[in-house]
Each structure stands twice: as C-alpha cells, then as structure tokens.
Amino acid sequence: MARIVDRIQRFLRSPSGRSAAQRVQRELAKPQTQQKLRGLLTRLSGRRR
C-alpha cells in the first residue's frame, strides 16, 4: 500500500503532476463542478444506508 502512495507522491512532485493538480484545482473552483460533486456525494451516501 505504501508503494502506491509513494508513486502518487512522486507523480505530484513531477512537472506533469503539478500541472494536473493545477487543472484539478481550477475545475474544483467552478460552481458547476462543485454542484455535480455534491450530487454525487448525496447519491453515494444514500446507498450506504
């Protein structure tokens, strides 16, 4: 398990990983994306019960 985490951390420190993280942050700042995620979380939390 630690091996996967190490690979992810290495990727995030790389130039392509940093640009991917910036793209994700820009997308998450959009209200439309936030609304989609809230809907997804609502659906997923409803399935657990």
Secondary structure, 3 states (H helix, E strand, C coil): CHHHHHHHHHHHHCHHHHHHHHHHHHHHCCHHHHHHHHHHHHHHHHHCC
